[in-house]
Amino acid sequence: MTGLSLLALVLIVGALVASLTRLALRRRAAAAAERGPTWRFVALAGLQVAAGALLWLTLFPPHVLTAPGRLVVLTEGATARLPASGDVVVAPPEAAGAAGAIRVPDLATALRLYPEPGRLQIEGHGLSPRDRIPLDRPATFAPPTPPKGIIALALPAPVAPGARFTVGGEIGALKAGVVELLDPAGAVVDKAEVKAGARFGLSGATRAAGPVLFDLRLRDAAGRQVEHVEIPVEARAPVSPRVLVLAGAPSAETKYLRRWAQDAGVALNLEVSLGGGVQLGDAPVALTRATLDAVDLLVIDDRRWETLDRQDRAAIDGAVRGGLGLVLRPTGPLSDSVRREWAGLGLPTAETDGLRAVRLNGPNSDVNRHDILPTTSGGVPLVVTKEGQPLAAWRARGQGRVALWTVADSYALVLTGRADRHGELWSELFSAVARPGEAAGVKVEGLARAGHRVALCGAREGLSVIEPNGATRRPLVDPRATPGACAAYWPASPGWRTVVDGDRRSALYVQPADAAPSLAQAQARAATQRLVETAASGPARAARQAPGSPWPWALALLAVLGTLWWLERRAPRL
């Protein structure tokens, strides 16, 4: 009890005692005929006591338990409303039309300024990337109706000039429509009919190296454009693998392999041993660790393997552990020594007699394979037949891969008019086993928008971004960020950028700030829902005590005083 309340209590009690004493003395001094009924005296005394108590309660109303209010956050798309009792309504910068709300620069500031509200209520499309932080209190989020446009989008990775690429995505609440992919000239190259919740995949092709913009358009059933998104595609000249082929004797298999490599632009060096130190093909390469580190893939048959000395085999094994790809190609029954040494590389085999005819997918696709099968599981199957049987299998060894290739006469595909299938076999084998090339460059997840943070991942020290006006910016790389080392970059305007990461250069297209609104809403919706689900496990704020309202007590005091006045005026007798 404070000093003021104590003083008020003393005054009220003193006045009440004086009033009751005066009332009792007047009744005692009055003649018996002038005294009123006893109930009137008791009523007057009781009303005076009640008036004193009500005056105290009016001046100092008792505390009541109040449930904690809510911190209401109005995000983009939210409508302004009158706050309920105890609620605090705040609006970040992107919330337009939030009349009467308290403006805050971000959600973190609002949480810090208003720790009292026990719950957080998020209204609108959802939190912006700036405000997607862990929530310190239980939260609720009731998102509005999903947008009609494109709510998910998978951008194509860099491709080779002339190669095809695929753009995938998902449609929102649009009942029916058509999604189209247009090339830079405005011609429709692919389209698909879609409906609400449908996924789509459209493909196109680039013509020349360099960055280019395609256009993805969504139209409704009446042909009206609902939304469009620019699709950046970067065509990069491919880096062909460096391949060394070692054969123990001339054969049609190596002849047609070399011809395919020349047509495909693969740098292939072929050495064919005739015995007695005589060789055909390209200039011989010494099998040392240094020379093998300059090669991406080594293809060797069993006959040439038997001519290698221990030092050569050790160099090959060391290079494989360092990242070299190794393809072991049997030409007939394996000797016991070759089988043991290949088993030491991770490919133990069991052999049966002869060849087996197999059929690949497509017409005129019959080949023969050596009936050599791995005896242990764990190998990754590669190049399967029409019946699903693998023609090759590879296993990791250190940083490299070792594969067993069992096809005996893939050149027969060329002779039967299936040169395309022949090339596909070797291309699939080389792509799976060869040493990985240099990383494609810095990666960006999703769309990069002007005015929003962009994470450049897979970067190295010395990263720089060349702006459209030629200026150079150097984002700081955080080596602890994942995936890979990442740098934060805030583009101010839309357009193409060049990202320079050491000797790697890649193109980055920054969309306008308002590009793909349906996608932005869907991402905000999903991210906010995840934050709310995480925050819901936190404890709720407990109810707290607050001063009650004095008005009920004041009204009761007026009623008691009016009744007291009426009784005293009704008859002067006591």
LORO-124207 format. One record per residue (C-alpha): x, y, z; residue in one letter; residue number from 1. Coordinates in steps of 0.1 Angstrom, whole numbers, padded with zeros to 4 digits, always signed. Last residue first. Example, Ala and Ser with C-alpha at 12.3 -4.5 7.8 and 13.67 -1.06 7.14 Angstrom:
2
((+0137 -0011 +0071) S 2)
((+0123 -0045 +0078) A 1)
//
This chain:
574
((-0342 +0091 +0129) L 574)
((-0370 +0114 +0118) R 573)
((-0364 +0138 +0090) P 572)
((-0385 +0118 +0065) A 571)
((-0380 +0111 +0028) R 570)
((-0350 +0135 +0025) R 569)
((-0326 +0112 +0045) E 568)
((-0338 +0081 +0027) L 567)
((-0335 +0098 -0007) W 566)
((-0300 +0111 +0000) W 565)
((-0288 +0076 +0010) L 564)
((-0304 +0061 -0021) T 563)
((-0286 +0086 -0043) G 562)
((-0253 +0081 -0025) L 561)
((-0256 +0043 -0029) V 560)
((-0264 +0047 -0067) A 559)
((-0236 +0071 -0072) L 558)
((-0212 +0048 -0054) L 557)
((-0223 +0019 -0076) A 556)
((-0216 +0040 -0107) L 555)
((-0181 +0048 -0093) A 554)
((-0174 +0012 -0085) W 553)
((-0183 +0001 -0121) P 552)
((-0162 +0030 -0134) W 551)
((-0130 +0024 -0115) P 550)
((-0116 -0002 -0141) S 549)
((-0092 -0028 -0127) G 548)
((-0055 -0022 -0122) P 547)
((-0034 -0050 -0139) A 546)
((-0022 -0084 -0128) Q 545)
((-0006 -0107 -0153) R 544)
((-0016 -0138 -0172) A 543)
((+0013 -0161 -0181) A 542)
((+0030 -0158 -0215) R 541)
((+0028 -0190 -0236) A 540)
((+0056 -0215 -0236) P 539)
((+0074 -0223 -0269) G 538)
((+0063 -0252 -0291) S 537)
((+0044 -0229 -0314) A 536)
((+0076 -0211 -0324) A 535)
((+0088 -0239 -0347) T 534)
((+0054 -0243 -0364) E 533)
((+0052 -0205 -0368) V 532)
((+0086 -0203 -0384) L 531)
((+0077 -0231 -0409) R 530)
((+0045 -0213 -0418) Q 529)
((+0064 -0181 -0424) T 528)
((+0087 -0198 -0448) A 527)
((+0058 -0214 -0467) A 526)
((+0038 -0182 -0471) R 525)
((+0068 -0161 -0479) A 524)
((+0078 -0185 -0507) Q 523)
((+0042 -0186 -0520) A 522)
((+0040 -0148 -0520) Q 521)
((+0073 -0145 -0538) A 520)
((+0063 -0171 -0564) L 519)
((+0030 -0153 -0570) S 518)
((+0048 -0119 -0574) P 517)
((+0071 -0132 -0601) A 516)
((+0090 -0100 -0606) A 515)
((+0083 -0070 -0583) D 514)
((+0120 -0063 -0574) A 513)
((+0131 -0066 -0610) P 512)
((+0151 -0098 -0618) Q 511)
((+0188 -0100 -0614) V 510)
((+0206 -0122 -0640) Y 509)
((+0239 -0137 -0630) L 508)
((+0264 -0149 -0656) A 507)
((+0294 -0170 -0647) S 506)
((+0332 -0165 -0648) R 505)
((+0357 -0189 -0633) R 504)
((+0394 -0181 -0632) D 503)
((+0392 -0167 -0597) G 502)
((+0355 -0162 -0590) D 501)
((+0342 -0136 -0613) V 500)
((+0304 -0131 -0613) V 499)
((+0292 -0112 -0644) T 498)
((+0259 -0093 -0639) R 497)
((+0228 -0091 -0661) W 496)
((+0200 -0067 -0653) G 495)
((+0178 -0055 -0624) P 494)
((+0189 -0027 -0600) S 493)
((+0204 -0024 -0565) A 492)
((+0219 -0059 -0562) P 491)
((+0226 -0069 -0526) W 490)
((+0252 -0096 -0524) Y 489)
((+0260 -0120 -0495) A 488)
((+0289 -0144 -0500) A 487)
((+0289 -0182 -0495) C 486)
((+0315 -0208 -0490) A 485)
((+0301 -0242 -0497) G 484)
((+0264 -0250 -0489) P 483)
((+0268 -0236 -0463) T 482)
((+0285 -0207 -0447) A 481)
((+0317 -0212 -0427) R 480)
((+0339 -0199 -0455) P 479)
((+0321 -0165 -0454) D 478)
((+0330 -0146 -0486) V 477)
((+0329 -0108 -0486) L 476)
((+0312 -0093 -0516) P 475)
((+0335 -0074 -0540) R 474)
((+0317 -0050 -0562) R 473)
((+0330 -0039 -0596) T 472)
((+0315 -0011 -0617) A 471)
((+0310 -0017 -0654) G 470)
((+0275 -0001 -0656) N 469)
((+0258 -0036 -0656) P 468)
((+0277 -0045 -0625) E 467)
((+0308 -0068 -0624) I 466)
((+0307 -0090 -0593) V 465)
((+0338 -0100 -0575) S 464)
((+0350 -0130 -0555) L 463)
((+0386 -0128 -0543) G 462)
((+0384 -0158 -0519) E 461)
((+0363 -0186 -0533) R 460)
((+0326 -0191 -0540) A 459)
((+0304 -0222 -0539) G 458)
((+0275 -0200 -0528) C 457)
((+0264 -0165 -0539) L 456)
((+0235 -0157 -0516) A 455)
((+0213 -0128 -0529) V 454)
((+0198 -0103 -0505) R 453)
((+0169 -0083 -0520) H 452)
((+0168 -0048 -0536) G 451)
((+0168 -0062 -0571) A 450)
((+0157 -0099 -0572) R 449)
((+0178 -0130 -0577) A 448)
((+0155 -0159 -0584) L 447)
((+0161 -0194 -0569) G 446)
((+0193 -0206 -0554) E 445)
((+0224 -0189 -0568) V 444)
((+0255 -0210 -0575) K 443)
((+0290 -0196 -0582) V 442)
((+0309 -0214 -0609) G 441)
((+0305 -0246 -0630) A 440)
((+0330 -0264 -0608) A 439)
((+0361 -0275 -0627) E 438)
((+0357 -0309 -0642) G 437)
((+0350 -0341 -0624) P 436)
((+0375 -0369 -0632) R 435)
((+0358 -0393 -0656) A 434)
((+0336 -0421 -0644) V 433)
((+0300 -0411 -0649) A 432)
((+0305 -0388 -0679) S 431)
((+0328 -0412 -0697) F 430)
((+0303 -0441 -0694) L 429)
((+0273 -0420 -0705) E 428)
((+0292 -0406 -0734) S 427)
((+0304 -0441 -0744) W 426)
((+0269 -0456 -0745) L 425)
((+0254 -0424 -0761) E 424)
((+0279 -0425 -0789) G 423)
((+0271 -0460 -0798) H 422)
((+0233 -0452 -0797) R 421)
((+0238 -0423 -0821) D 420)
((+0259 -0445 -0844) A 419)
((+0229 -0468 -0847) R 418)
((+0230 -0476 -0884) G 417)
((+0238 -0513 -0881) T 416)
((+0276 -0509 -0885) L 415)
((+0276 -0481 -0859) V 414)
((+0259 -0504 -0834) L 413)
((+0284 -0531 -0841) A 412)
((+0311 -0508 -0827) Y 411)
((+0298 -0516 -0792) S 410)
((+0315 -0550 -0796) D 409)
((+0327 -0565 -0763) A 408)
((+0306 -0546 -0737) V 407)
((+0317 -0555 -0702) T 406)
((+0330 -0522 -0689) W 405)
((+0342 -0524 -0653) L 404)
((+0345 -0490 -0636) A 403)
((+0370 -0474 -0611) V 402)
((+0362 -0440 -0597) R 401)
((+0383 -0412 -0582) G 400)
((+0385 -0393 -0549) Q 399)
((+0396 -0424 -0530) G 398)
((+0382 -0453 -0548) R 397)
((+0346 -0450 -0557) A 396)
((+0329 -0480 -0574) R 395)
((+0317 -0484 -0610) W 394)
((+0294 -0508 -0628) A 393)
((+0290 -0516 -0665) A 392)
((+0266 -0534 -0688) L 391)
((+0238 -0534 -0662) P 390)
((+0208 -0557 -0666) Q 389)
((+0174 -0539 -0669) G 388)
((+0159 -0561 -0695) E 387)
((+0163 -0535 -0722) K 386)
((+0200 -0533 -0712) T 385)
((+0214 -0510 -0685) V 384)
((+0243 -0484 -0689) V 383)
((+0256 -0481 -0654) L 382)
((+0251 -0500 -0621) P 381)
((+0268 -0485 -0590) V 380)
((+0289 -0511 -0573) G 379)
((+0280 -0519 -0537) G 378)
((+0275 -0556 -0540) S 377)
((+0303 -0581 -0543) T 376)
((+0310 -0608 -0569) T 375)
((+0310 -0584 -0599) P 374)
((+0300 -0601 -0631) L 373)
((+0319 -0611 -0661) I 372)
((+0299 -0626 -0690) D 371)
((+0315 -0605 -0716) H 370)
((+0289 -0585 -0735) R 369)
((+0276 -0588 -0770) N 368)
((+0255 -0561 -0787) V 367)
((+0220 -0558 -0802) D 366)
((+0206 -0523 -0807) S 365)
((+0190 -0525 -0841) N 364)
((+0157 -0510 -0828) P 363)
((+0156 -0491 -0795) G 362)
((+0166 -0500 -0759) N 361)
((+0196 -0522 -0757) L 360)
((+0196 -0559 -0764) R 359)
((+0220 -0585 -0750) V 358)
((+0240 -0613 -0765) A 357)
((+0262 -0632 -0740) R 356)
((+0299 -0639 -0745) L 355)
((+0320 -0669 -0735) G 354)
((+0325 -0689 -0703) D 353)
((+0317 -0677 -0668) T 352)
((+0338 -0652 -0648) E 351)
((+0336 -0641 -0611) A 350)
((+0348 -0606 -0604) T 349)
((+0364 -0585 -0576) P 348)
((+0361 -0548 -0585) L 347)
((+0377 -0527 -0557) G 346)
((+0411 -0519 -0572) L 345)
((+0425 -0550 -0554) G 344)
((+0399 -0570 -0573) A 343)
((+0414 -0557 -0605) W 342)
((+0448 -0570 -0594) E 341)
((+0434 -0604 -0585) R 340)
((+0415 -0608 -0617) R 339)
((+0445 -0597 -0637) V 338)
((+0467 -0623 -0620) S 337)
((+0442 -0651 -0625) D 336)
((+0439 -0644 -0662) S 335)
((+0407 -0628 -0675) L 334)
((+0387 -0645 -0703) P 333)
((+0384 -0621 -0732) G 332)
((+0387 -0584 -0741) T 331)
((+0381 -0570 -0707) P 330)
((+0379 -0532 -0704) R 329)
((+0388 -0516 -0671) L 328)
((+0377 -0479 -0670) V 327)
((+0397 -0456 -0646) L 326)
((+0387 -0421 -0636) G 325)
((+0414 -0400 -0620) L 324)
((+0405 -0382 -0588) G 323)
((+0436 -0385 -0565) G 322)
((+0428 -0420 -0555) R 321)
((+0428 -0429 -0592) V 320)
((+0462 -0412 -0597) A 319)
((+0477 -0433 -0569) G 318)
((+0463 -0465 -0584) D 317)
((+0476 -0456 -0618) I 316)
((+0511 -0448 -0604) A 315)
((+0511 -0481 -0585) A 314)
((+0502 -0499 -0616) R 313)
((+0530 -0483 -0636) D 312)
((+0556 -0490 -0608) Q 311)
((+0545 -0527 -0606) R 310)
((+0551 -0532 -0643) D 309)
((+0524 -0530 -0670) L 308)
((+0523 -0556 -0697) T 307)
((+0493 -0575 -0681) E 306)
((+0473 -0543 -0681) W 305)
((+0476 -0540 -0719) R 304)
((+0460 -0574 -0723) R 303)
((+0433 -0567 -0698) D 302)
((+0421 -0535 -0715) D 301)
((+0428 -0499 -0704) I 300)
((+0406 -0467 -0704) V 299)
((+0421 -0438 -0684) L 298)
((+0400 -0407 -0677) L 297)
((+0407 -0371 -0667) D 296)
((+0443 -0369 -0677) V 295)
((+0468 -0343 -0665) A 294)
((+0471 -0361 -0631) D 293)
((+0481 -0391 -0651) L 292)
((+0512 -0373 -0665) T 291)
((+0524 -0362 -0631) A 290)
((+0517 -0396 -0614) R 289)
((+0537 -0414 -0640) T 288)
((+0526 -0436 -0669) L 287)
((+0547 -0423 -0696) A 286)
((+0527 -0413 -0726) V 285)
((+0533 -0428 -0760) P 284)
((+0528 -0406 -0791) A 283)
((+0495 -0414 -0808) D 282)
((+0484 -0446 -0825) G 281)
((+0505 -0477 -0830) L 280)
((+0531 -0493 -0808) Q 279)
((+0561 -0516 -0811) V 278)
((+0580 -0524 -0779) G 277)
((+0581 -0561 -0787) G 276)
((+0544 -0563 -0786) G 275)
((+0518 -0547 -0809) L 274)
((+0507 -0521 -0783) S 273)
((+0479 -0497 -0792) V 272)
((+0481 -0461 -0777) E 271)
((+0451 -0438 -0782) L 270)
((+0449 -0402 -0769) N 269)
((+0414 -0388 -0768) L 268)
((+0405 -0351 -0765) A 267)
((+0367 -0354 -0769) V 266)
((+0353 -0332 -0796) G 265)
((+0323 -0354 -0802) A 264)
((+0333 -0363 -0838) D 263)
((+0369 -0370 -0828) Q 262)
((+0357 -0391 -0798) A 261)
((+0334 -0411 -0821) W 260)
((+0363 -0420 -0844) R 259)
((+0385 -0430 -0815) R 258)
((+0358 -0453 -0802) L 257)
((+0353 -0467 -0837) Y 256)
((+0389 -0478 -0840) K 255)
((+0391 -0489 -0803) T 254)
((+0363 -0514 -0808) E 253)
((+0374 -0524 -0843) A 252)
((+0405 -0538 -0827) S 251)
((+0443 -0533 -0826) P 250)
((+0461 -0551 -0797) A 249)
((+0469 -0545 -0760) G 248)
((+0450 -0512 -0758) A 247)
((+0456 -0481 -0737) L 246)
((+0431 -0453 -0741) V 245)
((+0439 -0419 -0725) L 244)
((+0411 -0394 -0722) V 243)
((+0411 -0357 -0715) R 242)
((+0375 -0346 -0708) P 241)
((+0358 -0320 -0730) S 240)
((+0352 -0286 -0715) V 239)
((+0317 -0275 -0727) P 238)
((+0311 -0240 -0741) A 237)
((+0287 -0223 -0718) R 236)
((+0251 -0214 -0726) A 235)
((+0235 -0194 -0697) E 234)
((+0197 -0193 -0695) V 233)
((+0178 -0166 -0676) P 232)
((+0140 -0172 -0674) I 231)
((+0119 -0140 -0673) E 230)
((+0086 -0146 -0655) V 229)
((+0051 -0139 -0668) H 228)
((+0018 -0137 -0651) E 227)
((-0019 -0139 -0657) V 226)
((-0020 -0132 -0694) Q 225)
((-0055 -0134 -0708) R 224)
((-0062 -0163 -0732) G 223)
((-0097 -0170 -0720) A 222)
((-0086 -0202 -0702) A 221)
((-0060 -0183 -0683) D 220)
((-0025 -0175 -0695) R 219)
((+0009 -0181 -0679) L 218)
((+0040 -0169 -0696) R 217)
((+0077 -0180 -0692) L 216)
((+0101 -0158 -0712) D 215)
((+0136 -0167 -0723) F 214)
((+0165 -0145 -0716) L 213)
((+0201 -0152 -0729) V 212)
((+0236 -0156 -0715) P 211)
((+0264 -0167 -0737) G 210)
((+0273 -0195 -0762) A 209)
((+0251 -0199 -0792) A 208)
((+0218 -0215 -0801) R 207)
((+0200 -0223 -0769) T 206)
((+0173 -0249 -0767) A 205)
((+0139 -0251 -0751) G 204)
((+0120 -0273 -0727) S 203)
((+0088 -0270 -0706) L 202)
((+0079 -0289 -0674) G 201)
((+0047 -0285 -0656) F 200)
((+0032 -0292 -0621) R 199)
((-0005 -0289 -0615) A 198)
((-0019 -0273 -0583) G 197)
((-0047 -0255 -0601) A 196)
((-0048 -0264 -0638) K 195)
((-0023 -0266 -0667) V 194)
((-0021 -0270 -0704) E 193)
((+0014 -0271 -0718) A 192)
((+0037 -0250 -0740) K 191)
((+0069 -0252 -0759) D 190)
((+0090 -0231 -0783) V 189)
((+0066 -0201 -0786) V 188)
((+0083 -0174 -0806) A 187)
((+0091 -0141 -0790) G 186)
((+0126 -0136 -0805) A 185)
((+0143 -0143 -0771) P 184)
((+0125 -0177 -0770) D 183)
((+0090 -0181 -0755) L 182)
((+0079 -0208 -0730) L 181)
((+0042 -0211 -0726) E 180)
((+0019 -0220 -0697) V 179)
((-0018 -0226 -0706) V 178)
((-0048 -0222 -0684) G 177)
((-0073 -0237 -0660) A 176)
((-0085 -0231 -0624) K 175)
((-0057 -0208 -0614) L 174)
((-0051 -0214 -0577) A 173)
((-0013 -0219 -0579) G 172)
((+0007 -0235 -0607) I 171)
((+0039 -0254 -0602) E 170)
((+0073 -0253 -0619) G 169)
((+0098 -0267 -0643) G 168)
((+0121 -0252 -0669) V 167)
((+0141 -0277 -0689) T 166)
((+0172 -0272 -0711) F 165)
((+0182 -0284 -0745) R 164)
((+0217 -0283 -0759) A 163)
((+0227 -0260 -0788) G 162)
((+0254 -0243 -0769) P 161)
((+0262 -0263 -0737) A 160)
((+0240 -0258 -0707) V 159)
((+0240 -0238 -0675) P 158)
((+0214 -0250 -0650) A 157)
((+0177 -0244 -0657) P 156)
((+0155 -0226 -0632) L 155)
((+0131 -0246 -0611) A 154)
((+0099 -0225 -0603) L 153)
((+0072 -0228 -0577) A 152)
((+0041 -0206 -0571) I 151)
((+0034 -0196 -0607) I 150)
((+0002 -0176 -0608) G 149)
((-0032 -0178 -0591) K 148)
((-0021 -0168 -0556) P 147)
((-0031 -0189 -0526) P 146)
((-0060 -0176 -0506) T 145)
((-0049 -0157 -0475) P 144)
((-0025 -0170 -0449) P 143)
((-0036 -0176 -0413) A 142)
((-0005 -0173 -0392) F 141)
((-0003 -0179 -0355) T 140)
((+0026 -0174 -0331) A 139)
((+0039 -0187 -0298) P 138)
((+0068 -0165 -0285) R 137)
((+0105 -0159 -0292) D 136)
((+0102 -0163 -0329) L 135)
((+0134 -0174 -0348) P 134)
((+0141 -0150 -0377) I 133)
((+0125 -0146 -0411) R 132)
((+0121 -0108 -0410) D 131)
((+0145 -0098 -0437) R 130)
((+0133 -0125 -0460) P 129)
((+0098 -0110 -0459) S 128)
((+0072 -0124 -0436) L 127)
((+0039 -0137 -0449) G 126)
((+0011 -0129 -0473) H 125)
((-0010 -0109 -0449) G 124)
((-0014 -0113 -0411) E 123)
((+0010 -0126 -0385) I 122)
((-0002 -0130 -0349) Q 121)
((+0024 -0132 -0322) L 120)
((+0013 -0142 -0287) R 119)
((+0020 -0132 -0251) G 118)
((+0022 -0094 -0257) P 117)
((+0046 -0080 -0231) E 116)
((+0079 -0080 -0251) P 115)
((+0070 -0050 -0272) Y 114)
((+0101 -0031 -0282) L 113)
((+0123 -0061 -0288) R 112)
((+0098 -0081 -0307) L 111)
((+0090 -0050 -0329) A 110)
((+0127 -0044 -0336) T 109)
((+0132 -0080 -0346) A 108)
((+0102 -0077 -0369) L 107)
((+0117 -0049 -0390) D 106)
((+0118 -0011 -0395) P 105)
((+0087 -0005 -0373) V 104)
((+0056 +0015 -0380) R 103)
((+0028 +0014 -0354) I 102)
((-0005 +0007 -0371) A 101)
((-0032 +0033 -0374) G 100)
((-0034 +0030 -0412) A 99)
((-0018 -0001 -0426) A 98)
((-0023 +0008 -0463) G 97)
((+0010 -0007 -0474) A 96)
((+0029 -0033 -0454) A 95)
((+0064 -0034 -0470) E 94)
((+0079 -0011 -0444) P 93)
((+0070 -0032 -0414) P 92)
((+0036 -0027 -0397) A 91)
((+0028 -0030 -0360) V 90)
((-0005 -0037 -0341) V 89)
((-0003 -0040 -0303) V 88)
((-0032 -0059 -0288) D 87)
((-0045 -0054 -0253) G 86)
((-0081 -0049 -0262) S 85)
((-0086 -0057 -0299) A 84)
((-0069 -0037 -0326) P 83)
((-0090 -0019 -0352) L 82)
((-0082 -0032 -0387) R 81)
((-0058 -0025 -0415) A 80)
((-0057 -0051 -0444) T 79)
((-0027 -0074 -0449) A 78)
((-0013 -0078 -0484) G 77)
((+0023 -0073 -0474) E 76)
((+0028 -0080 -0437) T 75)
((+0008 -0067 -0407) L 74)
((+0023 -0080 -0375) V 73)
((-0002 -0083 -0346) V 72)
((+0015 -0085 -0311) L 71)
((-0012 -0101 -0291) R 70)
((-0025 -0093 -0256) G 69)
((-0016 -0111 -0223) P 68)
((-0046 -0123 -0204) A 67)
((-0056 -0100 -0176) T 66)
((-0058 -0109 -0139) L 65)
((-0075 -0081 -0120) V 64)
((-0062 -0055 -0096) H 63)
((-0086 -0039 -0072) P 62)
((-0099 -0003 -0079) P 61)
((-0081 +0024 -0059) F 60)
((-0101 +0056 -0060) L 59)
((-0133 +0039 -0070) T 58)
((-0127 +0011 -0045) L 57)
((-0122 +0036 -0017) W 56)
((-0153 +0055 -0026) L 55)
((-0172 +0022 -0027) L 54)
((-0161 +0013 +0008) A 53)
((-0171 +0047 +0021) G 52)
((-0205 +0045 +0004) A 51)
((-0211 +0010 +0017) A 50)
((-0204 +0022 +0053) V 49)
((-0228 +0051 +0047) Q 48)
((-0254 +0028 +0032) L 47)
((-0252 +0005 +0062) G 46)
((-0257 +0033 +0087) A 45)
((-0286 +0047 +0068) L 44)
((-0302 +0012 +0064) A 43)
((-0297 +0004 +0101) V 42)
((-0314 +0037 +0111) F 41)
((-0342 +0030 +0086) R 40)
((-0346 -0005 +0099) W 39)
((-0350 +0007 +0134) T 38)
((-0381 +0027 +0126) P 37)
((-0380 +0065 +0131) G 36)
((-0373 +0084 +0163) R 35)
((-0393 +0115 +0168) E 34)
((-0417 +0099 +0193) A 33)
((-0389 +0085 +0213) A 32)
((-0373 +0119 +0217) A 31)
((-0341 +0125 +0198) A 30)
((-0307 +0125 +0216) A 29)
((-0300 +0088 +0209) R 28)
((-0309 +0091 +0173) R 27)
((-0287 +0122 +0169) R 26)
((-0258 +0105 +0187) L 25)
((-0260 +0074 +0165) A 24)
((-0260 +0095 +0132) L 23)
((-0231 +0117 +0145) R 22)
((-0211 +0086 +0155) T 21)
((-0218 +0070 +0121) L 20)
((-0207 +0102 +0103) S 19)
((-0175 +0106 +0124) A 18)
((-0166 +0069 +0119) V 17)
((-0171 +0072 +0082) L 16)
((-0151 +0104 +0079) A 15)
((-0122 +0088 +0098) G 14)
((-0123 +0056 +0077) V 13)
((-0123 +0077 +0045) I 12)
((-0095 +0099 +0057) L 11)
((-0074 +0070 +0069) V 10)
((-0079 +0051 +0037) L 9)
((-0070 +0081 +0016) A 8)
((-0038 +0086 +0035) L 7)
((-0029 +0049 +0031) L 6)
((-0036 +0051 -0006) S 5)
((-0013 +0081 -0010) L 4)
((+0014 +0065 +0011) G 3)
((+0014 +0034 -0010) T 2)
((+0000 +0000 +0000) M 1)
//
